[in-house]
Amino acid sequence: MNQASPRCYAVFIAIGLLTTACSKTPATQEANEHSDVAAVANYDVLNEGLAERVRNVLHVPATGSTTQIFVTTTESGIGSVYRTHGPWLPYNDSSCQFSTPPKNGMPSVFTTYQISKSIAGDVGLDSSLIQALASFDVKLSNASSFSFSILDAQLQVVSESSFKEGLAEPKCASALASAGDDLYVVRGYVSGKRAFSTTVDTSGLVKAGVKKIATFDINADGGKATLGITDAQPIEFLQILELVHAPATTPALTASASPAAPAPPPRPSAPASTSGPSIIYIQQNTADNRSVGDKAKDILKKAGLPVANGVESLAKTPDRSIVKYFQDADQAGAEHVAELLGAQYGKVDAIRAKAPNVKAGQLEVWLARQ
């Protein structure tokens, strides 16, 4: 997509190049047709690998673009607006409305990735699922590796014309202008079924006839064989964001004026280590009493940790409490926070996430409904 100027929000997506006319390949066959397997060293490498394939479909450059693509764990609709700093929460999720874009198939876009158990946990293979498998004597160690792919992938993204029209609507334009800052607008998603597989003894699953755990389909043949774990239903897995610049406060540019500078590339990863959390934001479910979030704040403050003053209430929170961290250097800090909160809120997982412009040491506590 092209560069967005302070006065112009026009961007380009080659939607017309997509097609749904291809015959649909069964999920198991689709996974087997990937001849290349990419070994992934860390979460950032996986995110970039997935994002690159979507950028290629959209004809978006890797740098100097207003478009960002991230693995997402946040349920926010198309048109939701995020600030470019602070907690990664919708600034406004209702003012910007766009015509519902169609979903287009993406056959054979994604390769298969070889990932660690830790990365698998960050992209959906959470501790509750691992514990459920362990109850059937499926022994997954920290050294376990997984093949990971996206099946039945579909792209849903707002067209160029609909995006410009939606931004110009009075309610949306007012919301953007009132922020007084650059903002990200959710322009679309890539949805699909996450598919994990690993070699492990699955005899216990076969004996018990287990075919499904939580929201995952289980495919086990018994003995030392391949264990397949796949989303039962497609989920929105990759979020497509569009950077929208704050309206200019200076006089309008003339035809001879210099064009606006291109959007900056994503910030590089933090240094290899940090001195600990720099700020911790807390989110709770709106159905819970304010004391739920206040208790978490008290626990962390008593431990001498820097906690933001307010507690955000959200209608949608994860079904298990998590601590999000955005850079590898902050993993230890996130795990410490998760451990501190575990006595009050049960098992709390530290989960790697990705979002633009998040500063080093930023953590986010997302409390499940209590």
Steps between C-alpha positions, in 0.01 A plus 500: 500500500624850427603758747225686688542877523352715778224603259454180308410156632503329162683168493514222246417130524491285189181322598426423139798270483344260749276221383270245654463300183762243603371165610508452876758255630417289806687619809711190541597499134577871509744449788676218314535707183740745666834381371701760691530506879639813664683462830404786732741630764262725694158662503607808301635282219171310481295821499715650225482180293121497515475875439732483199274251324196721554694806381588314182132432433410864567807637316605692810871584550673377814619849596370852454138383495202612704390135528598275790412132541521314832401174660212599726345375822263798524139478389422838344289560195594656170493877549633490857745781565821470704741762625863477392619495862389380841307177563400308189127555549238643264478878539165481323327189370171634364542835321666380179276270297580350161309292248552135593777371272476155342724214606743377236673164508879490538593150386866405536603845628645380831780252543553261792710631788706297746455661841586435864248411771542852637408666170214254455364621835522861386293433186226293660623175656436627853583339834143382562513293181843363591363403844199332343728296274716407798196350673498243218872434553608704199840621609612822336826643630652844458720342234202388291474653155194550284414545137266797467288612207186697417227300326207630294642854519274784391570870458241762595612858449317828435542625144675828421181685413304373801787586731519860375122537518486360853775730627315799353173422679436773761491266800827330402674824397403657833636203697830511312537876536416500872790266572746768395751232401583241239281193527479144370171383349424127469449452130467126483602153609638174375298217648566129494553190709825475693643151455768358732661159473771321695629148555405361838342190657125546454384161632308658788300722263414211271399274790270771635360579156586869529413693185465851639640707786358847564486672158750266332451184294739222602640250250694217665590160355644343814853395589799714415333687218391839380263697720296755309333795675285729284250776565150357466387830348694772316620791711621850412871441532680786324390861547549754220547854630510827309684801638292817474680827569348769716342782295750778431473810719707712259364662182423263216790405276521672165571314180866600521541395862712202587311172546460355845774274626428127476375314805785376718580127494415287804723563797783247543494250780622608840853426621576152626410587857304754698498601864146370546150620415475870418120512523227242564147558375208303644179401321198328654159389381218755523278236664731488803510735797774764488660328797619221267739729313584704810615183676740423216630855515558472876686169464739643243551831679589316822766316301647837402395481136398803287124472444285744304250687716178397331351156430333466160166316479435308178199305379727228359788352696679165456349185648815468710706774663819589314790743512597631156857601428611643168876445488706193585703696753184543711415131533650459848315808626171373357549157657569665835177701475308185402640317802405784736142502373461122488404460867206738453383419147605141441736400223627809319705463180765738369425536128718660233308751288573753228377855449646813340699755700487316833783617723748275676376366832128547425280220636124454486299295750177365351279354772246235407145548622496398866 
